[in-house]
Amino acid sequence: MDSSDQFAAVAEPPALLTIEEAAQLLRVGRSRAYELAREYLCSGGTTGMPVIRLGPSCLRVPRWALVELATTGRVVRLCDAATVVDLM
C-alpha cells in the first residue's frame, strides 16, 4: 500500500497518530512537524501542534486535537481539554 493512502483502507484513523502521520495529514514535512511538536511542549501548549508524551522518546498526536488545529487554527491545550467526566 502506498504511504499516501495509508488511511484509505481504514474506516477511521487511530485516535493517536505518530508525528509522521500527523505531518502527512497536515501536508507538512516531517522536520516541520517535529518542530511544531517541540514548540507545543516548550510553550506549555499555547502554540505548535498538540502532542502527548508517552515516554522519553514517544510522542503522539491526538487525532481530535489535530482536526481542531487543521479546521479552526486553534491550538488545544490538552491539559485543559474537557473530559467525559467534566461534561457529566
C-alpha positions in Angstrom: 0.0 0.0 0.0 1.3 3.5 -0.9 2.1 5.6 2.2 -0.1 8.5 0.7 -3.2 6.4 1.2 -2.4 4.5 4.4 -5.7 5.6 6.0 -7.7 4.9 2.9 -8.2 1.3 3.8 -9.2 2.1 7.4 -12.7 3.3 8.2 -11.4 5.6 10.9 -7.8 6.6 11.6 -6.4 5.8 15.0 -7.1 8.1 18.0 -3.4 8.7 18.4 -1.2 9.5 15.4 2.6 9.4 15.1 4.3 12.7 14.3 4.9 11.4 10.7 1.2 10.5 10.3 0.2 13.9 11.6 2.7 15.6 9.2 1.2 13.7 6.3 -2.4 14.8 7.2 -1.3 18.5 7.7 0.7 18.2 4.4 3.9 19.5 6.1 7.3 17.9 6.2 8.5 15.5 9.0 11.0 18.0 10.3 8.4 20.8 10.4 6.0 18.5 12.3 8.7 17.7 14.9 9.5 21.5 15.2 5.8 22.1 15.9 5.7 19.3 18.5 8.7 20.8 20.3 7.1 24.2 20.1 4.0 22.9 21.7 5.9 21.2 24.6 8.1 24.3 25.2 5.2 26.8 25.1 3.1 24.9 27.6 0.6 24.1 24.9 -0.1 27.6 23.7 1.5 27.2 20.2 2.5 24.4 17.9 1.0 21.0 17.2 -0.7 19.3 20.2 1.2 16.2 21.3 1.3 14.0 24.4 4.5 12.3 25.6 4.1 8.6 26.2 7.8 8.1 27.2 11.1 9.7 26.8 11.1 9.3 23.0 7.5 8.6 22.2 5.2 11.5 21.1 1.7 11.0 19.8 -0.8 13.5 18.4 -4.5 13.1 19.4 -6.4 13.0 16.2 -9.3 15.2 17.5 -6.8 17.9 18.5 -5.1 17.8 15.1 -8.5 18.1 13.4 -9.3 21.1 15.6 -5.9 22.7 14.6 -6.5 22.0 10.9 -10.1 23.2 10.8 -10.0 26.2 13.1 -6.4 27.1 13.6 -6.9 26.8 17.3 -4.2 25.0 19.4 -5.8 22.9 22.1 -4.1 22.8 25.4 -4.6 19.1 26.2 -4.2 19.6 29.9 -7.2 22.0 29.8 -9.4 19.9 27.4 -12.8 18.8 28.7 -13.0 15.2 29.6 -16.1 13.0 29.6 -16.2 13.2 33.4 -16.1 17.1 33.2 -19.1 17.0 30.8 -21.3 14.9 33.1 
